[in-house]
């Protein structure tokens, strides 16, 4: 899997969604919903960079990588989809129950960072 390309794509989408929120949504949603949308963008961009870095480490190390390191980008990707995706959907649809999905994405982010730290510590 080309995690650097996926990270770059998530970064592109994060910038585009950030611009969408700042320009198209600002007059259409409440200030609180705009804050929620901004949190989704911030976490997406942060973890897009994490995917880029993890992909770079995997590329640089080749086959000499920990199994933990191989799992890490999957966790970041699923975290972006669940955390940021649920917040985008919550704001755009008004379905507040989607907020219940967000913590699952947060747990995946935490697991990804922990596995990355352990994998790098071992090497």
C-alpha positions as CSV (number, residue, x, y, z in Angstrom):
1,X,0.0,0.0,0.0
2,X,1.3,3.4,-0.9
3,X,0.7,5.2,2.5
4,X,2.5,8.4,1.4
5,X,0.1,8.8,-1.5
6,X,-2.9,8.1,0.7
7,X,-1.6,10.6,3.3
8,X,-1.1,13.2,0.5
9,X,-4.7,12.5,-0.7
10,X,-6.1,12.9,2.8
11,X,-4.1,16.2,3.2
12,X,-5.5,17.5,-0.1
13,X,-9.0,16.6,1.0
14,X,-8.4,18.2,4.4
15,X,-7.3,21.5,2.9
16,X,-10.3,21.4,0.5
17,X,-12.7,20.6,3.3
18,X,-11.1,23.4,5.4
19,X,-11.7,25.9,2.6
20,X,-15.2,24.6,2.1
21,X,-15.9,25.1,5.8
22,X,-14.4,28.5,6.0
23,X,-16.2,29.8,2.9
24,X,-19.3,27.8,2.0
25,X,-20.4,26.7,5.4
26,X,-19.6,29.7,7.6
27,X,-22.9,31.5,6.8
28,X,-25.0,28.3,6.8
29,X,-24.2,26.6,10.1
30,X,-24.0,27.5,13.7
31,X,-20.6,28.7,15.2
32,X,-20.6,25.5,17.3
33,X,-21.0,23.3,14.2
34,X,-18.2,25.3,12.5
35,X,-16.0,24.5,15.4
36,X,-16.8,20.8,15.1
37,X,-16.1,20.9,11.4
38,X,-12.7,22.6,12.1
39,X,-11.8,19.9,14.6
40,X,-12.5,17.3,12.0
41,X,-10.3,19.1,9.5
42,X,-7.5,19.6,12.1
43,X,-7.4,15.9,13.0
44,X,-7.6,14.8,9.4
45,X,-4.6,17.0,8.5
46,X,-2.6,15.9,11.5
47,X,-3.2,12.2,10.7
48,X,-2.6,12.8,7.0
49,X,0.9,13.9,8.0
50,X,1.2,10.9,10.3
51,X,0.4,8.7,7.3
52,X,3.0,10.5,5.2
53,X,5.6,10.0,7.9
54,X,4.7,6.4,8.5
55,X,4.8,5.7,4.8
56,X,8.2,7.3,4.6
57,X,9.5,5.1,7.4
58,X,8.0,2.0,5.8
59,X,9.5,2.9,2.4
60,X,12.9,3.7,4.0
61,X,13.1,0.6,6.0
62,X,11.8,-1.7,3.3
63,X,11.2,-5.3,4.6
64,X,13.0,-4.6,7.9
65,X,9.9,-3.3,9.7
66,X,8.0,-4.4,12.8
67,X,4.5,-5.8,12.3
68,X,3.3,-3.0,14.6
69,X,4.6,-0.5,12.1
70,X,2.7,-2.2,9.3
71,X,-0.6,-1.9,11.2
72,X,-0.1,1.7,12.2
73,X,-1.2,3.4,8.9
74,X,-4.3,1.2,8.8
75,X,-5.2,2.6,12.2
76,X,-4.6,6.2,11.2
77,X,-6.7,5.7,8.0
78,X,-9.6,4.1,9.9
79,X,-9.3,6.8,12.5
80,X,-9.6,9.6,9.9
81,X,-12.6,7.9,8.4
82,X,-14.4,7.3,11.7
83,X,-13.3,10.5,13.6
84,X,-13.3,13.2,11.0
85,X,-15.9,11.5,8.8
86,X,-18.4,11.2,11.6
87,X,-17.9,14.9,12.5
88,X,-18.3,16.0,8.8
89,X,-21.4,13.9,8.5
90,X,-22.8,15.2,11.8
91,X,-22.4,18.8,10.8
92,X,-23.6,18.4,7.2
93,X,-26.6,16.2,8.0
94,X,-27.6,17.4,11.5
95,X,-27.7,13.8,12.7
96,X,-26.3,14.3,16.2
97,X,-26.2,10.5,16.9
98,X,-23.1,10.4,14.6
99,X,-21.2,11.9,17.4
100,X,-21.2,8.5,19.1
101,X,-19.0,7.2,16.3
102,X,-16.3,9.9,16.8
103,X,-14.7,8.4,19.9
104,X,-14.0,5.1,18.1
105,X,-11.9,7.1,15.6
106,X,-10.1,8.7,18.5
107,X,-9.3,5.3,20.0
108,X,-7.9,4.2,16.6
109,X,-5.7,7.4,16.5
110,X,-4.4,6.6,20.0
111,X,-3.7,3.0,19.1
112,X,-1.9,4.1,15.9
113,X,0.4,6.5,17.8
114,X,1.1,3.9,20.5
115,X,2.0,1.3,18.0
116,X,4.2,3.7,16.1
117,X,6.0,4.6,19.3
118,X,6.5,1.0,20.3
119,X,7.6,0.0,16.8
120,X,10.2,2.8,16.6
121,X,11.4,2.1,20.2
122,X,12.0,-1.6,19.3
123,X,14.2,-0.6,16.3
